[in-house]
């Protein structure tokens, strides 16, 4: 059960020039769904809006543009692996170039 694990939180800034449009969102969701842990994402511009990192529709609602800092919180048995992979994806401009 994910509640028995401490959440891991990291902040990462979107470097992709087009921000989190459809293709980067789908890459993020596809990667997040490979893990059992819960993934929650918010933008430091509006920390009260926390969305499910495994839902493309919810991630699109963040309106995260280039330069937006995201707060990613992962909780569960594979949280360390999940957050490392998700942060690397964002850091690498979603593997789409900058």
N, CA and C atoms as an extended XYZ file, in Angstrom:
294
Properties=species:S:1:pos:R:3:atomname:S:1:resname:S:1:resid:I:1 pbc="F F F"
N         0.842       -1.189        0.000 N   UNK     1
C         0.000        0.000        0.000 CA  UNK     1
C         0.879        1.242        0.000 C   UNK     1
N         0.637        2.173       -0.893 N   UNK     2
C         1.491        3.337       -1.067 CA  UNK     2
C         1.537        4.229        0.170 C   UNK     2
N         0.494        4.233        0.979 N   UNK     3
C         0.449        5.115        2.145 CA  UNK     3
C         1.516        4.785        3.172 C   UNK     3
N         2.089        3.587        3.153 N   UNK     4
C         3.093        3.209        4.130 CA  UNK     4
C         4.487        3.706        3.743 C   UNK     4
N         4.609        4.378        2.629 N   UNK     5
C         5.890        4.887        2.162 CA  UNK     5
C         5.910        6.406        2.263 C   UNK     5
N         7.084        6.943        2.615 N   UNK     6
C         7.242        8.395        2.640 CA  UNK     6
C         7.299        8.921        1.205 C   UNK     6
N         6.624       10.035        0.932 N   UNK     7
C         6.703       10.602       -0.419 CA  UNK     7
C         8.089       11.187       -0.695 C   UNK     7
N         8.497       11.112       -1.931 N   UNK     8
C         9.736       11.736       -2.389 CA  UNK     8
C         9.334       12.900       -3.273 C   UNK     8
N         9.903       14.066       -3.003 N   UNK     9
C         9.530       15.278       -3.737 CA  UNK     9
C        10.766       15.876       -4.397 C   UNK     9
N        10.608       16.253       -5.654 N   UNK    10
C        11.671       16.968       -6.369 CA  UNK    10
C        11.037       18.066       -7.208 C   UNK    10
N        11.830       19.085       -7.448 N   UNK    11
C        11.397       20.166       -8.332 CA  UNK    11
C        12.259       20.131       -9.577 C   UNK    11
N        11.631       20.389      -10.711 N   UNK    12
C        12.334       20.373      -11.989 CA  UNK    12
C        11.728       21.458      -12.880 C   UNK    12
N        12.579       22.125      -13.642 N   UNK    13
C        12.126       23.201      -14.516 CA  UNK    13
C        12.054       22.710      -15.952 C   UNK    13
N        10.950       23.024      -16.605 N   UNK    14
C        10.739       22.597      -17.993 CA  UNK    14
C        11.631       23.414      -18.915 C   UNK    14
N        12.499       22.712      -19.646 N   UNK    15
C        13.406       23.368      -20.581 CA  UNK    15
C        12.910       23.296      -22.022 C   UNK    15
N        11.974       22.387      -22.290 N   UNK    16
C        11.471       22.248      -23.661 CA  UNK    16
C        10.789       23.540      -24.080 C   UNK    16
N        11.177       24.073      -25.230 N   UNK    17
C        10.705       25.403      -25.655 CA  UNK    17
C         9.191       25.505      -25.794 C   UNK    17
N         8.526       24.394      -26.045 N   UNK    18
C         7.069       24.421      -26.196 CA  UNK    18
C         6.337       23.994      -24.930 C   UNK    18
N         7.091       23.746      -23.854 N   UNK    19
C         6.459       23.367      -22.600 CA  UNK    19
C         5.851       21.979      -22.663 C   UNK    19
N         4.882       21.746      -21.802 N   UNK    20
C         4.236       20.428      -21.743 CA  UNK    20
C         2.978       20.425      -22.598 C   UNK    20
N         3.190       20.353      -23.902 N   UNK    21
C         2.057       20.204      -24.811 CA  UNK    21
C         1.748       18.710      -24.914 C   UNK    21
N         0.939       18.299      -25.827 N   UNK    22
C         0.416       16.936      -25.882 CA  UNK    22
C         1.494       15.857      -25.904 C   UNK    22
N         2.478       15.959      -26.772 N   UNK    23
C         3.483       14.896      -26.870 CA  UNK    23
C         4.311       14.754      -25.597 C   UNK    23
N         4.833       15.843      -25.007 N   UNK    24
C         5.558       15.690      -23.739 CA  UNK    24
C         4.672       15.156      -22.613 C   UNK    24
N         3.437       15.582      -22.563 N   UNK    25
C         2.520       15.081      -21.535 CA  UNK    25
C         2.355       13.576      -21.698 C   UNK    25
N         2.179       13.101      -22.909 N   UNK    26
C         1.993       11.668      -23.125 CA  UNK    26
C         3.256       10.886      -22.770 C   UNK    26
N         4.421       11.449      -23.059 N   UNK    27
C         5.671       10.786      -22.672 CA  UNK    27
C         5.762       10.688      -21.145 C   UNK    27
N         5.387       11.757      -20.449 N   UNK    28
C         5.416       11.771      -18.993 CA  UNK    28
C         4.447       10.725      -18.438 C   UNK    28
N         3.225       10.718      -18.949 N   UNK    29
C         2.196        9.779      -18.474 CA  UNK    29
C         2.610        8.338      -18.771 C   UNK    29
N         3.096        8.078      -19.975 N   UNK    30
C         3.519        6.717      -20.330 CA  UNK    30
C         4.606        6.224      -19.381 C   UNK    30
N         5.551        7.092      -19.053 N   UNK    31
C         6.622        6.719      -18.134 CA  UNK    31
C         6.084        6.536      -16.717 C   UNK    31
N         5.259        7.447      -16.259 N   UNK    32
C         4.698        7.366      -14.903 CA  UNK    32
C         3.897        6.088      -14.707 C   UNK    32
N         3.193        5.671      -15.743 N   UNK    33
C         2.350        4.487      -15.638 CA  UNK    33
C         3.148        3.178      -15.562 C   UNK    33
N         4.423        3.233      -15.839 N   UNK    34
C         5.263        2.037      -15.731 CA  UNK    34
C         5.548        1.674      -14.262 C   UNK    34
N         5.267        2.613      -13.370 N   UNK    35
C         5.577        2.422      -11.960 CA  UNK    35
C         4.296        2.234      -11.153 C   UNK    35
N         4.414        1.503      -10.063 N   UNK    36
C         3.274        1.282       -9.178 CA  UNK    36
C         2.982        2.489       -8.294 C   UNK    36
N         3.979        3.297       -8.031 N   UNK    37
C         3.833        4.429       -7.120 CA  UNK    37
C         2.842        5.466       -7.636 C   UNK    37
N         2.273        6.210       -6.702 N   UNK    38
C         1.401        7.340       -7.038 CA  UNK    38
C         2.272        8.521       -7.435 C   UNK    38
N         1.862        9.242       -8.462 N   UNK    39
C         2.607       10.402       -8.957 CA  UNK    39
C         1.676       11.596       -8.938 C   UNK    39
N         2.101       12.637       -8.230 N   UNK    40
C         1.326       13.880       -8.177 CA  UNK    40
C         2.222       15.021       -8.638 C   UNK    40
N         1.646       15.945       -9.400 N   UNK    41
C         2.425       17.031       -9.989 CA  UNK    41
C         1.709       18.342       -9.752 C   UNK    41
N         2.486       19.369       -9.427 N   UNK    42
C         1.942       20.716       -9.336 CA  UNK    42
C         2.959       21.675       -9.935 C   UNK    42
N         2.498       22.855      -10.250 N   UNK    43
C         3.354       23.918      -10.760 CA  UNK    43
C         3.630       24.866       -9.603 C   UNK    43
N         4.846       25.357       -9.491 N   UNK    44
C         5.143       26.293       -8.410 CA  UNK    44
C         4.387       27.611       -8.582 C   UNK    44
N         3.841       27.840       -9.780 N   UNK    45
C         3.006       29.034       -9.992 CA  UNK    45
C         1.675       28.904       -9.285 C   UNK    45
N         1.203       27.665       -9.133 N   UNK    46
C        -0.098       27.428       -8.502 CA  UNK    46
C        -0.025       26.098       -7.754 C   UNK    46
N         0.611       26.108       -6.587 N   UNK    47
C         0.837       24.877       -5.836 CA  UNK    47
C        -0.449       24.244       -5.318 C   UNK    47
N        -1.534       25.005       -5.303 N   UNK    48
C        -2.791       24.448       -4.805 CA  UNK    48
C        -3.438       23.503       -5.821 C   UNK    48
N        -3.027       23.593       -7.079 N   UNK    49
C        -3.557       22.705       -8.121 CA  UNK    49
C        -2.606       21.526       -8.278 C   UNK    49
N        -2.950       20.417       -7.643 N   UNK    50
C        -2.138       19.210       -7.684 CA  UNK    50
C        -2.880       18.188       -8.533 C   UNK    50
N        -2.174       17.647       -9.541 N   UNK    51
C        -2.828       16.729      -10.466 CA  UNK    51
C        -2.182       15.356      -10.434 C   UNK    51
N        -2.904       14.387      -10.942 N   UNK    52
C        -2.428       13.018      -11.059 CA  UNK    52
C        -1.443       12.942      -12.226 C   UNK    52
N        -0.205       12.557      -11.940 N   UNK    53
C         0.827       12.476      -12.964 CA  UNK    53
C         0.641       11.334      -13.944 C   UNK    53
N        -0.385       10.508      -13.716 N   UNK    54
C        -0.674        9.412      -14.635 CA  UNK    54
C        -1.901        9.713      -15.492 C   UNK    54
N        -2.362       10.962      -15.450 N   UNK    55
C        -3.532       11.387      -16.218 CA  UNK    55
C        -3.148       12.509      -17.176 C   UNK    55
N        -3.218       12.222      -18.472 N   UNK    56
C        -2.867       13.238      -19.468 CA  UNK    56
C        -3.779       14.459      -19.359 C   UNK    56
N        -5.064       14.231      -19.175 N   UNK    57
C        -5.999       15.359      -19.093 CA  UNK    57
C        -5.667       16.270      -17.913 C   UNK    57
N        -5.359       15.676      -16.772 N   UNK    58
C        -5.040       16.486      -15.598 CA  UNK    58
C        -3.729       17.239      -15.787 C   UNK    58
N        -2.713       16.584      -16.357 N   UNK    59
C        -1.434       17.267      -16.590 CA  UNK    59
C        -1.589       18.448      -17.544 C   UNK    59
N        -2.431       18.298      -18.555 N   UNK    60
C        -2.652       19.391      -19.502 CA  UNK    60
C        -3.237       20.619      -18.796 C   UNK    60
N        -4.013       20.395      -17.741 N   UNK    61
C        -4.632       21.500      -17.007 CA  UNK    61
C        -3.607       22.398      -16.328 C   UNK    61
N        -2.406       21.898      -16.089 N   UNK    62
C        -1.378       22.718      -15.448 CA  UNK    62
C        -0.931       23.868      -16.343 C   UNK    62
N        -1.053       23.694      -17.657 N   UNK    63
C        -0.613       24.745      -18.578 CA  UNK    63
C         0.855       25.083      -18.400 C   UNK    63
N         1.688       24.062      -18.215 N   UNK    64
C         3.102       24.245      -17.921 CA  UNK    64
C         3.879       24.608      -19.177 C   UNK    64
N         4.372       25.824      -19.216 N   UNK    65
C         5.144       26.326      -20.348 CA  UNK    65
C         6.637       26.228      -20.055 C   UNK    65
N         7.460       26.547      -21.047 N   UNK    66
C         8.905       26.560      -20.867 CA  UNK    66
C         9.249       27.484      -19.702 C   UNK    66
N        10.103       27.019      -18.813 N   UNK    67
C        10.501       27.811      -17.652 CA  UNK    67
C         9.668       27.546      -16.414 C   UNK    67
N         8.572       26.819      -16.559 N   UNK    68
C         7.735       26.479      -15.415 CA  UNK    68
C         8.456       25.452      -14.546 C   UNK    68
N         8.448       25.671      -13.248 N   UNK    69
C         9.017       24.705      -12.322 CA  UNK    69
C         7.895       23.816      -11.803 C   UNK    69
N         8.090       22.520      -11.976 N   UNK    70
C         7.122       21.540      -11.512 CA  UNK    70
C         7.592       20.938      -10.203 C   UNK    70
N         6.645       20.635       -9.358 N   UNK    71
C         6.913       19.897       -8.120 CA  UNK    71
C         6.334       18.501       -8.340 C   UNK    71
N         7.204       17.500       -8.365 N   UNK    72
C         6.780       16.125       -8.582 CA  UNK    72
C         6.894       15.383       -7.258 C   UNK    72
N         5.798       14.754       -6.855 N   UNK    73
C         5.776       13.984       -5.611 CA  UNK    73
C         5.393       12.545       -5.955 C   UNK    73
N         6.235       11.620       -5.541 N   UNK    74
C         5.999       10.213       -5.834 CA  UNK    74
C         5.994        9.443       -4.516 C   UNK    74
N         5.025        8.554       -4.379 N   UNK    75
C         4.899        7.785       -3.151 CA  UNK    75
C         4.561        6.337       -3.491 C   UNK    75
N         5.359        5.419       -2.977 N   UNK    76
C         5.118        4.001       -3.214 CA  UNK    76
C         6.396        3.201       -3.178 C   UNK    76
N         6.266        1.913       -3.456 N   UNK    77
C         7.406        1.013       -3.313 CA  UNK    77
C         8.527        1.259       -4.320 C   UNK    77
N         8.211        1.821       -5.473 N   UNK    78
C         9.246        2.104       -6.473 CA  UNK    78
C         9.399        3.611       -6.714 C   UNK    78
N         9.163        4.379       -5.665 N   UNK    79
C         9.168        5.846       -5.785 CA  UNK    79
C        10.520        6.401       -6.214 C   UNK    79
N        11.597        5.861       -5.688 N   UNK    80
C        12.928        6.383       -6.037 CA  UNK    80
C        13.195        6.221       -7.523 C   UNK    80
N        12.931        5.037       -8.047 N   UNK    81
C        13.141        4.790       -9.471 CA  UNK    81
C        12.213        5.661      -10.317 C   UNK    81
N        10.971        5.796       -9.880 N   UNK    82
C         9.993        6.583      -10.631 CA  UNK    82
C        10.392        8.048      -10.698 C   UNK    82
N        10.734        8.630       -9.556 N   UNK    83
C        11.043       10.063       -9.569 CA  UNK    83
C        12.333       10.335      -10.324 C   UNK    83
N        13.321        9.444      -10.204 N   UNK    84
C        14.558        9.623      -10.975 CA  UNK    84
C        14.266        9.626      -12.471 C   UNK    84
N        13.426        8.712      -12.924 N   UNK    85
C        13.099        8.611      -14.354 CA  UNK    85
C        12.297        9.819      -14.829 C   UNK    85
N        11.322       10.253      -14.036 N   UNK    86
C        10.474       11.390      -14.433 CA  UNK    86
C        11.262       12.690      -14.471 C   UNK    86
N        12.104       12.912      -13.475 N   UNK    87
C        12.928       14.123      -13.459 CA  UNK    87
C        13.885       14.120      -14.649 C   UNK    87
N        14.488       12.971      -14.937 N   UNK    88
C        15.393       12.877      -16.083 CA  UNK    88
C        14.660       13.176      -17.388 C   UNK    88
N        13.437       12.689      -17.519 N   UNK    89
C        12.655       12.957      -18.726 CA  UNK    89
C        12.432       14.455      -18.913 C   UNK    89
N        12.019       15.142      -17.861 N   UNK    90
C        11.783       16.587      -17.951 CA  UNK    90
C        13.105       17.316      -18.198 C   UNK    90
N        14.158       16.941      -17.461 N   UNK    91
C        15.478       17.565      -17.638 CA  UNK    91
C        15.998       17.420      -19.061 C   UNK    91
N        15.651       16.309      -19.711 N   UNK    92
C        16.116       16.044      -21.075 CA  UNK    92
C        15.121       16.526      -22.121 C   UNK    92
N        14.325       17.529      -21.759 N   UNK    93
C        13.359       18.148      -22.684 CA  UNK    93
C        12.463       17.090      -23.314 C   UNK    93
N        12.069       16.103      -22.495 N   UNK    94
C        11.148       15.045      -22.935 CA  UNK    94
C        11.702       14.262      -24.118 C   UNK    94
N        13.031       14.233      -24.215 N   UNK    95
C        13.719       13.529      -25.296 CA  UNK    95
C        13.281       14.025      -26.670 C   UNK    95
N        12.924       15.313      -26.725 N   UNK    96
C        12.443       15.894      -27.981 CA  UNK    96
C        13.317       17.055      -28.431 C   UNK    96
N        14.461       17.276      -27.791 N   UNK    97
C        15.281       18.442      -28.086 CA  UNK    97
C        14.675       19.660      -27.412 C   UNK    97
N        15.400       20.729      -27.364 N   UNK    98
C        14.897       21.928      -26.678 CA  UNK    98
C        14.244       22.837      -27.676 C   UNK    98
